[in-house]
């Protein structure tokens, strides 16, 4: 492939999937669009976690806590009881609130690492669950709270507000939220990739590989570790906002330890430190149980949801499957789905030039301005 054609190929690789994603609401049912929305929210949160755990090397078991902060922050800021702010402002404040929560915990993240940091963040899940149950005025307690729809420029991203039809297809809540979710995912994707390719990303990689070497090179270890935690928390808060909009109601039981484990599974299956891998892992882990629930009556050994005979349900079966996927990844593909795809579809590289025939003479050595050919020594 010529160098002139490479930019066009890269542009086509971006535009073609984008056009396909934009056209999907015109052809898919609401059920599949809802799966896509849940997967987009999970992908945004997984990108934040892969920056923290995959790039910076910090283990976090409390990612679901920051998703809850973002979700409940949006519900409170945009609802009643609450200030009743415009939804866009409420979303921005919810993301900043999640970042502030990460900032309050960042001194711990700056001094503790490895398994000890994982145990410390695990405490956030239980503390957060207790607060969600007891702060009734903000969270609604056990029953949760309904979510105010997003409104942008007078267009309400909810069904029943107005009659909107595009190419003969009625656009309800899922169709409208689909494009909003795509916008948030694209924003997260490009900001994360820009961060990884810049100086902060190189500093985080050096920090992950060796803190001693990073500090010798002038990287402020504690500050970068704390910053990575704050940025990851803000991504999780944005994911919580999109998740709340997709569910239309938030309840405390969703933001538990299982959700944090699911996010760890996403970044391991997708490939640690990879933005594309985090997105792929998020879609796999999120969509698998929902797809299995839809086709449970056609799958062997899987019962329909709510079956009374105690057989294996689609949620449990999907957890077994992506648990097995984690084992396979750890044993045979440590770099996850992203590394596997890169090996199967190697990038086009220029063909190396054919070396000149060996004439017994070494390359000419230039001294001053006169090239001198030297004869190789031949051992008798």
N, C-alpha and C positions, 0 to 999 in steps of 0.2 A: 504494500500500500504506500502510495506516495505521501510525502509530508503535506502537500496541498490538500489532499482528500481527508486527512485525519480530522481537522476541525469540522468538516461537514458530517462525517460519521458520528462524531461526538454530539453534534447538534441534533442529528436525527435520532440518536439514542435517547435524548432527553424529550424531544417534541413528540415522537410517536407514542411512547407510554403515556405522556401527559394527555394527548388527544384521546387515547383510549379510555383513560380514567374519567375524563370530562364527559364522554359519551355514554358511560355506563348507566347513569340514572334514566336515560331514555329507553333502556331495554331491560333492566333488572327489576325484579319485584322488591317490595319494601323490606322483606325479610333479609335478602342478600345485602341490600344497602345498609341495613342496621348492623349486620355482621361487619361490613366494611368500616362503619363509623366506630364501632368498638375496637376494631383492629387499628385504625388510625390513632385513636386515643392511646392505645397500648404502645404503639410505635413511638409516639412522642415521649412517653415516659421511659421507654427502653433506651432511646437515644441518650437521655439524661443519665441513666444508670450506666450505660457503657462508657460514657465520658468519665464517670467517677470510678467504676470498678475495672473496666477494661483498659482505659488509658492511664488514669492516675494510680491504679492498683489499690484502691480503697474498697474494702468489703462493706457493703451496706445491706442490712436486713430490714431497714425501716422505710423503704421507698413508698409503701402504701400509706404511711402517715402523711407524707407530703402531698400525695394525691388527694387525700382527705382534706387537707388544709386548702388546697386549690378549689376543690368541689364545694365545700361548705363555705369558703370565703366568697365564692361567686353567688351562692344561694343567699347568703346574708346581705351582701352589699347591694344586690339587685332586688331583694324581696321585702316582704313585710311579715314579721318584724325585721327591721333593718332600715338603712338609709333610703332604700328604693332608688338607687342611682341608675343611670342609663346602663344597659347591659355591657357595652364595650368598655366603659370606665370600670364597671364592676369586675370584668375579666382581668383588666390590667392590674387592679388593686389586689385581686386574688392571687395573681402570679407573684406580685411583690410581697404579699403576705407569706406565701410559701418560701420565697427567698429569704425573708426576714426570719422565719422559723429555722431555715437551714443555717442562717448566720448566727442565731443563738446557740446552735449546736456545733458550729464550726470550730470553736476553741478545743472542743473534745476531739474533733476530726483532725485538727492540726497537731495533736500530741499523741494520739492513740492510733494504732494501725493494726492491720491483719485481723486475726480472730477476735482480738479484744475490741476493735472498733465494731465488728459485726455484732458482738454481744451488746455493746453500748447502744447501737442503733435499734437492736431488737426491743429494748426497753421503750423506745418511742411508740412502737405499735400498741403496746398494752396501755401506756399512758394516754395515747390518743384515743383508743377505744373507750376508756373510762370517761374522758372528757366529752366525747360525742354522746355518751349515754346520759351524762349528768347536766350538761349545759343546754337545757331544754329551750331557753330563749333564743339560742343561736342555731342549734342543730335539730331541734324538734324531738330530741330524745330517741327512744327506741324506734318509733315509727318514721323518723326522718322528716324531710321537708320536700315539697314540690319545687321544681326549678322554673324560674322565669325564663321565657324563650329569649333567644338572642334577637336583637333588632339592629339592623345596619341600614342607615339612610332611609328609614321609613319602611323597609322591607322586613317583616317579621318572619324569622326562620322557624315557623310552626305551622301545623295544619289548621285549617278552619278559620284563619284570619282573613284571607281573601282568596279569590279564585285566580290561581296562576297556572297557565297552561303553556307549555313549550313544545312545539311540533306535535301537537295533539296529545301530549302526555301531561296529565295533571301533576303539578309539583306540590307535594305535601311536605311534611316535616323532614322526612329522610332525604328526599331529593334536595331540599334547600340546604340542610345541614351538610350534605355530602361535599358541596363545593366549599363551604366554610371549613370543614375538616381538611380538605385538600390544601387549602391556603395555609392553615396552621402547620400541617405536616411539611409542606414545602419550605416554609419559613424556618422550621426547626432543622430540617435537613441541611439547608445551605448555611445557616449560622453555625451549626455544629461542624460541618466540613471546613468552613473557614477558620474556625477556632483550632481544629486539629492541624491544619496546614500552616498555621501561623506560629509565631514564637511561643504563645502559651501552650499549644499542643506539643511542640518539641520539648518544652520544659516539663510537661506532665509525663511524657514518655521517659525522659531521663530520670525523673523522680521515681517512676515505677520500676525502672531497671536497677537503679542504685541511688539511694538517697545520699550516700557519701560522695559519689562521683558528681551528683547534681549540685550538692552544696559547694564542692570544690570549683565547679564551673560558674558559681555565682548565683545559682537558683535559690531564692528564699523558700526553703522547704515548707515551713509551717504556713506561710501565706498562700502558697500555691495549693496546698492540700485543703486549706479552708475555702479558698475560692472555688475549687472544683466541687466541693460539697454544696456551696451556695448555688452555683450554676445548675447543678444536677437537681437541686430542690425546685428551682424555678421552672425547669422543664417538666418536672413532675406536677407542679401546680397547674401548668397549662394543660397537661394531659387530664388532670382532674376536672378542669372546667369543661373540656370537650366531652368527657365521660358523663358529667352531670347533665349536659345538654342532650346527650344521646339517650340516657336512661329516663330523663324527665322527673326523676325522683331519686334522692340520695338517702341511703340508710346506713347506719354505723357498721352493720355486720359485713358489708361488702369490703370494707377497708381493713381487713384482718391480715394475719400472718400468711395465710395461703396466697393472698395477692402478691405479697413481697417475694415469696418463693417462686411464683409464676414469673415475675420479672427477672429474677436470676436465671430461670430456665430460658427465658427469651434471649438474653445476651450470650449465654453459653452456647445454645443451639445455633444462633446466628453467627457468632464469632466475636470474641472479646475485642473491644477497641474499634470495631467497624460500625460505621453509621448504617450502611446498607445491610450488614448482617443483623443489626439490632431491629431494623424494620422487618426483615424477612422472618426473624425469630418471633417477633411480636405477632405478625399475621398468622404464623403457624400455631402458636400456643393459644391465641385468642379464638381463631376461627374453627379449630379442630373440634372442640366439644359442641359448638353450635351446629356445625355441619353434621356431626354424628347424631345429635338430637333430632335433626330433621329427617334423617334417613335411618333412624334406629330400627324401624320395623323391617328394613331390608338388609340389615347387617347381621351376620351370625354372631351368636354369643352376647349380643347387646340387646337389652330390653328398652322399651319406651320409657321416657321419664315418668316417674310416679307409679311404676309397676309395683304391686304389693307382694310379689313373690320373693323379694330380696335378691333378684338377679342383678347382674352387672349393668349399671346405667351408663349412658353416654358420657357423662362427666367423669365418672371413675375410669371408664375405658380410655378416654382421651388422656387422662393423667398417666395411666400405665404406658400409653404409647409415647408421649413426649418424655417420660422418665427413661424409657428404653432409648429414645433418641439422644438423651444426654449421655448415657453410657456409651453409645456408639460414637458420639462426637469425641468424648474424652479419650477413647481407645484408638480410634482410627482417623479422626479428623479434628485435631486439637484447635484448628483455626475456624471451625464451624462451617456453616453453609456458605459464607462469603468466600472462605479459602477454597472450599470444594469447587465452587463455580469458577473461580479464577484458574484452578488447575485444569478443569475440563474445557474451559474456553480461554486459552491463553491469548494475550494481546498480540496483535500483529507487530512484529519487530522487523527492522530492516535486515535484509540478508547480508551476513558478513562478507566482506571482500575476500576473494580467493587469494591466499598467500602466494608470493612469487616463488618460482622454483628455486631449489637449493643449488647454487652454483659452486658451492665450496667457499665462497667469499662472504665475509660478514658485511653488515651494513657499513657504508662509508662513515667515517668519523671526521667531523669538521674541526680542524684546528686553524685558527685565524680565519682565512677565507678560502683555504685550499682543501678540498676533500681528499682524503687519503683512504684507499682500500686496504684493509688488512686481511691477510691470508689466515684461514683457520688452521689450528694445529691438528695434525693427524697422528694419532698414536699408532706406532707400528705394531 
